[in-house]
């Protein structure tokens, strides 16, 4: 149904008097599912008091018994299965879900199978309903998933939460997952998915204070497209604002979030990220009062404040104050409340029978069907990176050594649930092999100072042991960058630090601060133990000190106690011994999903942990029939492995069925058909110096604009069979070709269609994914594959006119198995538009430049809207290419300068140091948001030129015109 204006659809029903306190059993118009959604929303909003309306703008929406409204809480995490929800009734404690866990999002996308991911979304939606039936006060039906931020840089700590570096693939997967979560009923939602996080958010360091510099074209084509695609498909019911600033304005108050309503047929419940409203007056210092901040948030189109846990008082008071001070109107409150209530109607809450999904119960949680789907998805997601000499698949039977830190354990990531069971690689391979010898390949050691061993007593660790008993022994795993975990042999729990004491009580590294991380640093006379949990990384007191009574405390490195490290067992030696006695060695290495990178922590490097690479080298030397299973949440630079190991398979942390999926692929029960959704660099040097460069066009990031040769290209993945591509046929709506399985095994091929625009006014992508299809073919069989491609699909953003355009050009059509493995080529001539020369006589937005100096920043014109160019260093410039100057003799600029003294804007031709036409003087305006208009004469000029504006530091340029 096309969303219409709520005000326009107000009817006489709204004139019904307010209901008495006992009248909630009556049937009101808002309870009639036969009425249009806007009518129902307006009816309910009209019955609410002002205080009731304001109360519904907090995440924890209270019950309103007089109208039959139950408590409703936005936000249950469901990124790849129902994960957790804050239990506000119990003081905010996290309640973990123990349902079906599917592969991490980047793994789901590596299936390149939207139909499969829609089935996964449907299963997750069922389980969300099941958990809701079990405890509706904890597990709500507004799900905070999927994450659609494009994976621009593989060092982003939250890489596993996204789908791909490509906007088309990301949009397809988000749409599939969102439609599955919502269910198939045209009028009712199974669950209400929320897209995270708007926008240009790929760095964890200082994420609430850094501003993402995003030129309009990158914003439209890359950052916004991933939100627009699922919204246009009506596959999501809202957007979550990100923590960062976008071009100088906090995303929490970015008006583009509200403008996204034009992309969908339904109202949107847009929400803040957790505690972000307080950042506006805290770390961001963007507003002076919470009333002003909350008013701006509502005006920007957000309707739910995720802040202060279950306590809405600060939010309610601030909004009330904003109304009193005239910063908000009640009509704006009505609109926000209507949007907040919209998903509750669509979920069936106000229908007499609860809607068609109300009967889903807790019996769906971790059902046999969902377990089977999890196994299928984990298998479909696995990517065969290398297979020299047909090392894979393995023959059933035989002696197999399964070694490595991930061989016999599964980890859950921050947005994963509690696994109800585990099938590890050892478990899965044991079902296929004649015999299995397993080793975690972890060093077992004891640490002591002056003969007093670090020993676990109950759950406290002290230096009181006199011998190296099991309670004084720890298995150590190297996760890279020097970070290790120490698991106590006596109780199987991890050493951690919490509440001022050291413990051994955790089943796995977990928690917001991941307090189970340490470094063993070599010093004169032994080692010091450094605690590197996320909560103390800025604190100099990170080193373990042993007191006279054996208590462990944290102190400075100067005061750290030097410990003696006793190696009781070499993990590498144990793994090598197992490999030597086996027919095949399977080494399972990779990352810990809460240590190497996650929310709050970006990756320092893409390298595999040094200890893990050393393990692979040693095992390969002992047994040349070695296969590596790489289990990570992101790309790794594994150059040595690629050069030397016969076969490499990649999987994400893929849930409880991981081991079955690994065995299915290693033994050929499932022919691997997954494909990489990111470029894997061959060195960190192929990436920008830091994560804060969001202009992928200028910096040449991702396969779209990079000219570098990666370790593995976007779309890469091998098979146990081979495929041949026939000659493509091009029609106005599609490209069709025949694909043939030319091998001896049944298998899947992912046919990928890329385009390249040969001529353009601007830099365009090296190649760009436009369509794809995963097909299953029996050995020797052929099928016709039709990939949609219309001229309209070739549109790009024209920054000169601020609109989409299809340029007249010849477009190469490239069909292949990856971005680097192109099998067939053809082309299409497209008659579109030729972007005309710029007419700078018209008032021109400064942000619409074609190029800019590296130090130039985009900033907020006003706190409510607009973007300006901000000069930071002397000589900063912006360029406007191919401008038609017709007898130009003056320049008019609208600019601000907060600092004292005048600034200058030079108008030059051809380059930042080219012919100087004239200089505009900009007097101090005293405030960054106070703009003045000034003019200056120019040398009279005619003709087509590239115009450069050179700005002095401190200037903010909003608009200009050459006349």
Long-range contacts (C-beta under 8 A, 24 or more apart in sequence): 1-36, 1-37, 1-187, 1-265, 1-266, 2-265, 3-37, 3-38, 3-261, 3-264, 3-265, 3-266, 3-267, 4-36, 4-38, 5-38, 6-38, 6-41, 6-42, 6-45, 6-267, 6-334, 6-335, 6-338, 7-42, 9-36, 9-38, 9-39, 9-42, 10-39, 10-42, 11-39, 11-42, 13-39, 13-43, 14-42, 14-43, 14-46, 16-47, 18-47, 19-47, 19-66, 19-67, 20-66, 21-65, 21-66, 22-66, 23-66, 24-65, 24-66, 24-67, 24-68, 25-68, 27-352, 28-67, 30-345, 30-350, 31-68, 31-350, 31-351, 31-352, 33-187, 33-348, 33-351, 33-352, 33-355, 37-266, 37-267, 37-342, 37-345, 37-346, 40-345, 40-350, 41-267, 41-338, 41-341, 41-342, 41-345, 42-338, 44-341, 44-350, 45-334, 45-337, 45-338, 45-341, 48-337, 50-323, 50-330, 50-333, 51-316, 53-333, 53-334, 53-337, 54-316, 54-319, 54-320, 54-333, 55-312, 55-316, 56-337, 56-340, 56-341, 57-298, 57-303, 57-304, 57-305, 57-315, 57-319, 57-333, 57-336, 57-337, 57-340, 58-304, 58-305, 58-307, 58-308, 58-312, 58-315, 58-316, 59-271, 59-304, 59-305, 59-306, 59-307, 60-88, 60-309, 60-310, 60-311, 60-312, 61-340, 62-312, 68-350, 70-136, 70-349, 71-137, 72-140, 72-142, 72-344, 72-349, 73-137, 73-140, 73-142, 74-140, 74-142, 74-194, 74-269, 74-271, 74-304, 74-306, 75-140, 75-142, 75-143, 75-144, 75-194, 75-271, 75-306, 76-128, 76-131, 76-139, 76-140, 76-141, 76-142, 76-143, 76-144, 77-143, 77-144, 77-145, 77-415, 78-124, 78-128, 78-143, 78-144, 78-145, 78-181, 78-191, 78-193, 79-104, 79-105, 79-144, 79-145, 79-146, 79-147, 79-161, 79-415, 79-416, 80-104, 80-105, 80-107, 80-108, 80-120, 80-124, 80-415, 80-416, 80-655, 81-124, 81-127, 81-416, 81-417, 81-655, 82-124, 82-127, 82-128, 82-131, 82-139, 82-417, 83-415, 83-416, 83-417, 84-417, 85-138, 85-139, 85-140, 86-309, 87-137, 87-138, 88-309, 88-310, 89-137, 89-138, 89-310, 91-309, 92-309, 92-310, 95-135, 95-138, 95-139, 96-417, 96-418, 97-127, 97-131, 97-139, 97-417, 97-418, 98-365, 98-366, 98-417, 98-418, 98-419, 98-420, 99-127, 99-130, 99-131, 99-365, 99-366, 99-370, 99-417, 99-420, 100-124, 100-127, 100-365, 100-366, 100-367, 100-370, 100-371, 100-373, 100-374, 100-655, 100-656, 101-374, 101-412, 101-416, 101-417, 101-419, 101-655, 101-656, 102-373, 102-374, 102-377, 102-378, 102-654, 102-655, 103-377, 103-378, 103-381, 103-651, 103-652, 103-653, 103-654, 103-655, 104-160, 104-161, 104-413, 104-416, 104-593, 104-633, 104-652, 104-653, 104-654, 105-146, 105-147, 105-160, 105-161, 105-162, 105-163, 105-173, 106-151, 106-159, 106-160, 106-161, 106-162, 106-163, 106-164, 106-633, 106-634, 106-652, 106-677, 106-678, 107-160, 107-378, 107-381, 107-651, 107-652, 107-653, 107-654, 108-163, 108-173, 108-177, 108-377, 108-381, 109-163, 109-164, 109-169, 109-170, 109-173, 109-677, 110-381, 110-382, 110-383, 110-652, 110-674, 110-675, 110-676, 110-677, 110-717, 111-377, 111-380, 111-381, 111-673, 111-674, 111-774, 112-169, 112-674, 112-675, 112-677, 112-750, 112-772, 112-774, 113-380, 113-774, 114-172, 114-173, 114-175, 114-176, 115-176, 116-376, 116-377, 116-380, 117-173, 117-176, 117-177, 117-180, 117-377, 118-176, 118-177, 118-179, 118-180, 119-180, 119-373, 120-177, 120-180, 120-373, 120-377, 121-176, 121-177, 121-178, 121-179, 121-180, 121-181, 121-182, 122-180, 122-181, 122-183, 122-190, 123-180, 123-369, 123-370, 123-373, 124-177, 124-180, 124-181, 124-191, 125-180, 125-181, 125-182, 125-183, 125-190, 125-191, 126-190, 126-360, 126-364, 126-370, 127-364, 127-365, 127-366, 127-370, 128-181, 128-190, 128-191, 129-190, 129-191, 129-357, 129-360, 129-361, 129-364, 130-360, 130-361, 130-362, 130-363, 130-364, 130-365, 131-362, 131-365, 133-360, 133-361, 133-362, 134-362, 134-365, 141-189, 141-191, 141-192, 141-347, 142-191, 142-192, 142-194, 142-237, 142-238, 142-269, 142-343, 143-181, 143-191, 143-192, 143-193, 143-194, 144-194, 144-196, 144-240, 144-271, 145-177, 145-181, 145-193, 145-194, 145-196, 146-173, 146-174, 146-177, 146-178, 146-193, 146-195, 146-196, 146-230, 147-195, 147-196, 147-197, 148-174, 148-195, 148-196, 148-226, 148-227, 148-230, 149-196, 149-197, 149-199, 149-201, 149-202, 149-226, 149-242, 150-202, 150-222, 150-223, 150-226, 150-702, 151-202, 151-634, 151-677, 151-678, 152-202, 152-222, 152-694, 152-696, 152-701, 152-702, 153-202, 153-687, 153-688, 153-691, 153-701, 154-603, 154-606, 154-634, 154-635, 154-678, 154-679, 154-680, 154-681, 154-687, 155-597, 155-602, 155-603, 155-604, 155-605, 155-606, 155-634, 155-684, 155-687, 155-691, 156-202, 156-203, 156-204, 156-597, 156-602, 156-603, 156-634, 156-691, 157-204, 157-597, 157-598, 157-599, 157-600, 157-601, 157-602, 157-603, 158-204, 158-597, 158-598, 158-599, 159-597, 159-603, 159-633, 159-634, 159-678, 160-413, 160-593, 160-597, 160-598, 160-633, 160-634, 160-652, 160-653, 161-196, 161-415, 163-677, 164-677, 164-678, 165-677, 165-678, 165-679, 165-702, 165-703, 165-704, 165-714, 166-677, 166-702, 166-703, 166-704, 166-714, 166-768, 166-769, 167-221, 167-222, 167-225, 167-226, 167-229, 168-229, 168-768, 168-769, 168-770, 168-771, 169-677, 169-769, 169-772, 170-226, 170-229, 171-225, 171-226, 171-228, 171-229, 171-230, 172-229, 172-772, 174-226, 174-229, 174-230, 174-235, 174-236, 175-229, 175-230, 175-233, 175-235, 176-235, 177-235, 178-230, 178-233, 178-235, 178-236, 179-233, 179-235, 182-235, 182-237, 183-357, 185-355, 185-356, 185-357, 187-346, 188-346, 188-347, 188-348, 188-351, 188-355, 188-356, 188-357, 189-237, 189-343, 189-346, 189-347, 189-348, 189-357, 190-357, 190-360, 191-347, 192-237, 192-238, 192-269, 192-343, 192-346, 192-347, 193-235, 193-236, 193-237, 193-238, 194-236, 194-237, 194-238, 194-239, 194-240, 194-269, 194-271, 195-227, 195-230, 195-231, 195-236, 195-238, 195-239, 195-240, 196-239, 196-240, 196-242, 196-273, 197-240, 197-241, 197-242, 197-243, 197-251, 197-273, 198-227, 198-239, 198-240, 198-241, 198-242, 198-251, 198-254, 198-256, 198-257, 198-260, 199-223, 199-224, 199-227, 199-242, 199-246, 199-251, 199-254, 199-256, 200-242, 200-244, 200-246, 200-694, 201-242, 201-243, 201-244, 201-251, 202-691, 202-694, 203-244, 203-602, 203-690, 203-691, 203-692, 204-599, 204-600, 204-601, 204-602, 205-602, 205-691, 207-242, 207-243, 207-244, 208-243, 208-244, 208-276, 208-279, 208-283, 208-284, 209-245, 209-283, 209-284, 210-244, 210-245, 210-692, 211-244, 211-245, 211-246, 211-247, 211-248, 211-857, 211-859, 212-244, 212-245, 212-246, 212-247, 212-692, 212-694, 213-247, 213-692, 213-693, 213-694, 213-695, 213-857, 213-858, 214-246, 214-247, 214-694, 214-695, 214-858, 215-695, 215-697, 215-698, 215-799, 215-847, 215-849, 215-852, 215-858, 216-797, 216-799, 216-802, 216-847, 216-848, 216-867, 217-697, 217-762, 217-796, 217-797, 217-799, 218-694, 218-695, 218-696, 218-697, 219-246, 220-797, 220-804, 221-796, 221-797, 222-696, 223-694, 224-256, 227-260, 227-263, 228-260, 228-263, 231-260, 231-263, 231-264, 231-268, 232-263, 232-264, 234-264, 234-265, 234-266, 236-264, 237-266, 237-268, 237-269, 237-342, 237-343, 237-346, 238-268, 238-269, 238-270, 238-271, 238-343, 239-268, 239-270, 239-271, 240-270, 240-271, 240-272, 240-273, 241-270, 241-271, 241-272, 241-273, 241-276, 241-302, 242-273, 243-273, 243-276, 243-279, 245-284, 247-847, 247-858, 247-859, 247-860, 247-867, 248-857, 248-858, 248-859, 248-860, 248-867, 248-870, 249-286, 249-860, 249-863, 250-276, 250-279, 250-280, 250-284, 250-286, 252-276, 252-277, 252-279, 252-280, 252-297, 252-300, 252-302, 253-280, 253-286, 253-293, 253-296, 253-297, 253-299, 253-300, 253-863, 253-864, 254-300, 255-299, 255-300, 255-301, 255-864, 255-865, 257-300, 257-301, 257-302, 258-299, 258-300, 258-301, 258-302, 259-301, 260-301, 261-301, 266-342, 266-346, 267-338, 267-339, 267-342, 268-301, 268-339, 268-342, 269-303, 269-304, 269-339, 269-340, 269-342, 269-343, 270-301, 270-302, 270-303, 270-304, 270-339, 271-302, 271-303, 271-304, 271-305, 271-306, 272-297, 272-302, 272-304, 272-305, 272-306, 272-307, 273-306, 274-306, 274-307, 275-306, 275-307, 275-308, 276-306, 276-307, 277-305, 277-306, 277-307, 277-315, 278-307, 278-308, 286-863, 287-863, 289-318, 289-321, 290-314, 290-318, 291-318, 291-319, 291-321, 291-322, 291-325, 291-327, 292-322, 292-327, 293-318, 294-318, 294-319, 294-322, 295-319, 295-322, 295-327, 295-328, 296-863, 296-864, 298-328, 298-332, 298-333, 298-336, 299-328, 299-332, 299-864, 302-336, 303-336, 303-337, 303-339, 303-340, 304-340, 366-420, 371-656, 371-657, 374-655, 374-656, 374-657, 375-657, 375-660, 375-661, 375-664, 377-654, 378-651, 378-654, 378-655, 378-657, 378-658, 378-660, 378-661, 379-660, 379-661, 379-664, 379-665, 379-670, 380-670, 380-673, 380-674, 380-748, 381-651, 381-652, 381-654, 381-661, 381-674, 382-649, 382-650, 382-651, 382-654, 382-661, 382-662, 382-665, 382-670, 382-672, 382-674, 383-649, 383-650, 383-651, 383-672, 383-674, 383-675, 383-676, 383-716, 383-717, 384-647, 384-648, 384-649, 384-665, 384-672, 384-674, 384-717, 384-718, 384-719, 384-720, 385-630, 385-642, 385-648, 385-649, 385-650, 385-712, 385-716, 385-717, 385-718, 386-642, 386-645, 386-646, 386-647, 386-648, 386-718, 387-646, 387-647, 387-718, 387-720, 388-646, 388-647, 389-646, 391-625, 391-627, 391-646, 391-647, 392-627, 392-647, 392-649, 392-665, 392-666, 392-668, 392-720, 393-665, 393-666, 393-667, 393-668, 393-720, 394-432, 394-584, 394-627, 394-666, 394-667, 394-668, 395-667, 396-432, 396-433, 396-667, 397-432, 397-433, 397-434, 398-433, 398-434, 398-582, 398-583, 398-584, 399-433, 399-434, 399-435, 399-436, 399-437, 399-581, 399-582, 399-583, 399-584, 400-429, 400-433, 400-435, 400-436, 400-437, 400-582, 400-583, 400-584, 400-585, 400-586, 401-436, 401-437, 401-438, 401-439, 401-575, 401-578, 401-579, 401-581, 401-582, 401-584, 401-585, 401-586, 401-619, 401-623, 402-426, 402-429, 402-436, 402-437, 402-438, 402-439, 402-586, 402-588, 403-438, 403-439, 403-440, 403-441, 403-574, 403-575, 403-578, 403-579, 403-585, 403-586, 403-587, 403-588, 403-615, 403-619, 404-439, 404-440, 404-441, 404-575, 404-587, 404-588, 404-589, 404-612, 404-615, 404-629, 405-440, 405-441, 405-442, 405-477, 405-478, 405-479, 405-588, 405-589, 405-590, 405-612, 406-588, 406-589, 406-590, 406-629, 406-631, 407-438, 407-439, 407-440, 407-441, 407-586, 407-587, 407-588, 408-438, 408-440, 409-440, 409-508, 410-653, 410-655, 410-656, 410-658, 410-659, 411-508, 411-509, 411-592, 411-593, 411-594, 411-653, 412-508, 412-510, 412-593, 412-653, 413-593, 413-594, 413-598, 413-633, 413-653, 414-510, 414-593, 414-594, 414-598, 414-599, 416-593, 416-653, 416-655, 419-655, 419-656, 420-656, 421-656, 422-656, 422-659, 423-656, 423-657, 423-658, 423-659, 423-660, 424-658, 424-659, 425-586, 425-588, 425-629, 425-658, 425-659, 425-662, 425-663, 426-659, 427-659, 427-660, 428-658, 428-659, 428-660, 428-661, 428-662, 428-663, 428-664, 429-586, 429-659, 429-662, 429-663, 429-666, 431-660, 431-663, 432-663, 432-666, 432-667, 437-578, 437-581, 437-582, 438-578, 439-571, 439-574, 439-575, 439-578, 440-475, 440-477, 440-571, 441-571, 441-572, 441-574, 441-575, 441-615, 442-475, 442-476, 442-477, 442-487, 442-571, 443-475, 443-476, 443-567, 443-569, 443-570, 443-571, 443-572, 444-473, 444-474, 444-475, 444-476, 444-489, 444-567, 444-568, 444-569, 444-571, 445-473, 445-474, 445-476, 445-565, 445-566, 445-567, 445-568, 446-472, 446-473, 446-474, 446-565, 446-566, 446-568, 447-474, 447-527, 447-529, 447-563, 447-564, 447-565, 447-566, 448-472, 448-563, 448-564, 448-566, 449-546, 449-561, 449-562, 449-563, 449-564, 452-546, 452-550, 454-552, 454-563, 456-488, 456-490, 456-491, 456-493, 456-504, 459-493, 459-503, 459-504, 459-505, 460-501, 460-502, 460-503, 461-488, 461-495, 461-502, 461-503, 461-504, 461-552, 462-502, 462-550, 462-551, 462-552, 463-546, 463-550, 463-551, 463-552, 464-550, 468-566, 468-568, 473-568, 475-571, 476-520, 476-571, 477-592, 477-611, 478-609, 478-610, 478-611, 478-612, 479-591, 479-592, 479-595, 479-596, 479-609, 480-591, 480-596, 480-605, 480-607, 480-608, 480-609, 480-610, 480-612, 481-596, 481-604, 481-605, 481-609, 482-519, 482-521, 483-517, 483-518, 483-519, 483-532, 483-595, 483-596, 484-517, 484-518, 484-519, 484-520, 485-509, 485-516, 485-517, 485-518, 485-592, 485-595, 486-518, 496-533, 497-531, 497-533, 497-554, 500-553, 501-552, 502-544, 502-552, 509-592, 509-594, 509-595, 510-594, 512-600, 514-594, 514-595, 514-598, 514-601, 517-595, 520-565, 523-560, 523-562, 524-562, 525-562, 526-562, 526-563, 526-564, 526-565, 527-562, 527-563, 527-564, 527-565, 528-557, 528-560, 528-561, 528-562, 528-563, 529-560, 529-563, 530-557, 530-560, 534-600, 534-601, 571-615, 572-614, 572-615, 572-618, 575-615, 575-618, 575-619, 576-618, 576-619, 576-621, 576-622, 579-619, 579-622, 579-623, 579-626, 580-622, 580-623, 582-623, 583-625, 584-623, 584-625, 584-626, 584-627, 585-619, 585-620, 585-622, 585-623, 585-625, 585-626, 585-627, 586-626, 586-627, 586-628, 586-629, 586-666, 587-615, 587-616, 587-619, 587-626, 587-627, 587-628, 587-629, 588-628, 588-629, 588-631, 588-662, 589-613, 589-615, 589-616, 589-628, 589-629, 589-630, 589-631, 590-629, 590-630, 590-631, 590-632, 590-636, 591-631, 591-632, 591-633, 591-634, 591-636, 593-633, 593-653, 596-632, 596-633, 597-633, 597-634, 602-691, 603-634, 605-637, 605-684, 606-634, 606-635, 606-636, 606-637, 606-681, 606-684, 606-687, 607-636, 607-637, 607-684, 608-636, 608-637, 608-638, 608-641, 613-638, 613-640, 613-641, 616-641, 616-645, 617-644, 620-644, 620-645, 627-666, 629-662, 629-666, 631-658, 634-678, 635-676, 635-678, 635-679, 635-680, 635-681, 635-711, 635-712, 636-680, 637-680, 637-681, 637-682, 637-683, 637-684, 637-711, 638-711, 639-682, 639-683, 639-711, 642-711, 650-674, 650-676, 668-720, 668-745, 671-719, 671-720, 671-721, 671-745, 671-746, 671-747, 671-748, 672-717, 672-718, 672-719, 672-720, 673-717, 673-719, 673-747, 673-748, 673-749, 673-750, 673-774, 673-776, 674-717, 675-715, 675-716, 675-717, 675-750, 675-752, 675-817, 675-818, 676-712, 676-713, 676-714, 676-715, 676-716, 676-717, 676-818, 677-714, 677-715, 678-714, 679-703, 679-706, 679-710, 679-712, 679-713, 679-714, 679-819, 680-710, 680-711, 680-712, 680-716, 681-708, 681-710, 681-711, 682-709, 682-710, 682-711, 686-710, 697-763, 698-851, 698-852, 703-766, 703-767, 703-819, 704-765, 704-766, 704-767, 704-768, 705-763, 705-765, 705-766, 706-766, 707-766, 713-818, 713-819, 713-820, 713-821, 714-769, 714-818, 714-819, 714-820, 715-750, 715-752, 715-769, 715-816, 715-817, 715-818, 715-819, 715-820, 715-821, 716-817, 716-818, 716-820, 716-821, 717-750, 717-817, 717-818, 719-743, 719-747, 719-748, 719-749, 720-745, 720-747, 721-745, 721-746, 721-747, 721-779, 723-747, 723-749, 723-777, 723-817, 724-823, 725-751, 725-815, 725-816, 725-823, 725-824, 726-824, 727-824, 728-813, 728-815, 728-824, 728-826, 730-789, 730-813, 730-826, 730-828, 732-790, 732-791, 733-788, 733-789, 733-790, 734-786, 734-787, 734-788, 734-789, 735-771, 735-786, 735-787, 735-789, 735-813, 735-815, 735-826, 736-784, 736-785, 736-786, 736-787, 737-784, 737-785, 737-815, 737-824, 738-782, 738-783, 738-784, 738-785, 739-775, 739-777, 739-782, 739-783, 739-785, 740-777, 740-780, 740-781, 740-782, 741-777, 741-778, 741-779, 741-780, 741-781, 741-782, 742-780, 743-779, 744-779, 745-779, 746-776, 746-777, 746-778, 746-779, 747-776, 747-777, 747-779, 748-774, 748-775, 748-776, 748-777, 749-774, 749-775, 749-777, 749-817, 750-774, 750-775, 750-817, 751-775, 751-785, 751-787, 751-815, 751-817, 752-815, 752-816, 752-817, 752-818, 752-819, 753-787, 753-789, 753-813, 753-814, 753-815, 754-813, 754-814, 754-815, 754-816, 754-819, 754-822, 755-789, 755-794, 755-811, 755-812, 755-813, 755-814, 756-811, 756-812, 756-814, 757-794, 757-796, 757-807, 757-809, 757-811, 757-812, 758-809, 758-810, 758-811, 758-812, 759-807, 759-809, 759-810, 760-807, 760-809, 761-800, 761-807, 761-835, 761-881, 761-882, 762-796, 762-799, 762-850, 764-796, 767-812, 767-814, 767-819, 769-819, 770-794, 787-815, 789-813, 789-828, 791-828, 791-830, 791-832, 794-830, 794-832, 798-835, 799-848, 799-849, 799-850, 800-835, 800-838, 800-848, 800-850, 801-835, 802-845, 802-848, 805-832, 805-833, 805-835, 806-830, 806-832, 806-833, 807-832, 807-833, 807-834, 807-835, 808-832, 808-833, 808-834, 836-884, 837-882, 837-883, 837-884, 837-944, 838-880, 838-881, 838-882, 838-883, 838-884, 838-947, 839-883, 839-884, 840-880, 840-883, 840-885, 840-888, 840-947, 840-960, 840-961, 840-962, 841-886, 841-888, 841-961, 841-962, 841-963, 842-961, 843-959, 843-960, 843-961, 844-880, 844-959, 844-960, 844-961, 845-958, 845-959, 846-878, 846-949, 846-957, 846-958, 846-959, 846-960, 848-880, 849-878, 849-879, 849-880, 850-879, 850-880, 850-881, 851-878, 851-879, 851-881, 852-876, 852-877, 852-878, 852-879, 853-877, 853-878, 853-912, 859-928, 859-956, 861-929, 861-931, 861-956, 861-958, 862-929, 863-929, 866-958, 868-896, 868-956, 868-957, 868-958, 869-951, 869-956, 869-957, 870-955, 870-956, 870-957, 871-903, 871-951, 871-952, 871-953, 871-954, 871-955, 871-956, 871-957, 872-953, 873-953, 874-952, 874-953, 875-912, 875-950, 876-950, 876-951, 876-953, 877-912, 877-948, 877-949, 877-950, 877-951, 878-948, 878-949, 878-951, 878-957, 879-912, 879-946, 879-947, 879-948, 879-949, 880-946, 880-947, 880-948, 880-949, 881-946, 881-947, 882-944, 882-946, 883-944, 883-945, 883-946, 883-947, 883-962, 884-943, 884-944, 885-941, 885-942, 885-943, 885-944, 885-945, 885-947, 885-962, 886-942, 887-940, 887-941, 887-942, 888-917, 888-938, 888-940, 888-941, 888-942, 888-962, 888-963, 889-937, 889-938, 889-939, 889-940, 889-941, 889-963, 890-918, 890-935, 890-936, 890-937, 890-938, 890-962, 890-963, 891-917, 891-918, 891-920, 891-935, 891-936, 891-938, 891-960, 891-961, 891-962, 891-963, 892-933, 892-934, 892-935, 892-960, 892-961, 892-963, 893-920, 893-922, 893-933, 893-934, 893-935, 893-957, 893-959, 893-960, 894-931, 894-932, 894-933, 894-957, 894-958, 894-959, 894-960, 895-922, 895-925, 895-931, 895-932, 895-934, 895-955, 895-956, 895-957, 895-958, 896-925, 896-927, 896-928, 896-929, 896-930, 896-931, 896-932, 896-955, 896-956, 896-958, 897-922, 897-923, 897-924, 897-925, 897-954, 897-955, 897-956, 898-924, 898-925, 898-926, 898-927, 898-928, 898-954, 898-956, 899-924, 899-954, 900-924, 903-951, 903-952, 903-953, 903-954, 903-955, 904-951, 904-952, 905-949, 905-950, 905-951, 905-952, 905-955, 905-957, 905-960, 906-948, 906-949, 906-950, 906-951, 907-938, 907-947, 907-948, 907-949, 907-962, 908-947, 908-948, 908-949, 908-950, 909-941, 909-945, 909-946, 909-947, 909-948, 910-945, 910-946, 910-948, 911-946, 911-948, 912-948, 912-950, 914-948, 915-939, 917-941, 922-955, 928-956, 931-956, 931-958, 938-962
